[in-house]
């Protein structure tokens, strides 16, 4: 006979683990959640990079104001060298933090020429390497001052200073960030450009530079 107090009540006994049906149900629920959450997570990451890009543009404008105040003019170089002059001429420090401000955060540094070279990030825009600079050293396009010099600064918010270059595709999936001579930072959206008939419906990117469909962005150089 079983001693009193040692008898097991089947109703109170607990079982360990899950049944196969319960595991499959959990996996199915997780799959459904991932279907809805992953696109939102990716979208949030992309939007965060757009926000970081806007912050870069604001810092570049502040640098241009300081450059103009100190030297009485804007940088005389075009394209990447236009904003790269902020480091070369010692408005920005030659360090990794300031150099990262001079390229779009949505584009991996390892895909740029500087990332594939042996040049340390902090030295990308210094005088020692300035002659090497072209459009492959940044994911931004700078003002083409050779063909489109600015008459005054700060200037009009219809005159562009810097923008995403979208070279090889959009820097951001549907957005192009633009810095204007008046200090305003705005975006160009693919959907709206298509709605306005500026881009064809099948277009997947907004070209920047002399071939851009937008006249204001034609004043930028990818070199």
Number of C-alpha atoms within 10 A of each C-alpha: 3 7 6 6 6 7 8 9 7 7 6 7 7 7 6 5 8 9 9 9 9 11 12 12 12 12 12 12 12 11 12 11 11 13 11 10 12 11 11 12 12 11 13 12 13 17 16 14 18 22 14 16 27 22 14 21 29 18 16 23 23 14 19 25 18 17 20 15 11 11 10 11 15 23 19 14 16 24 26 29 28 22 28 27 24 25 24 20 16 13 17 21 17 19 16 13 12 19 21 15 20 25 26 26 20 20 17 11 18 10 13 16 18 21 17 11 11 8 12 11 18 16 19 26 29 21 15 10 13 17 10 14 19 17 19 17 23 31 25 30 32 30 31 27 19 13 11 13 13 19 8 10 15 17 15 15 15 12 18 25 30 29 30 28 29 23 18 8 12 20 24 21 17 16 21 23 22 22 25 22 20 16 21 16 21 16 15 13 16 22 14 12 16 14 11 10 10 13 19 12 12 7 10 14 20 27 22 26 26 16 13 14 15 16 12 16 25 18 26 29 27 24 21
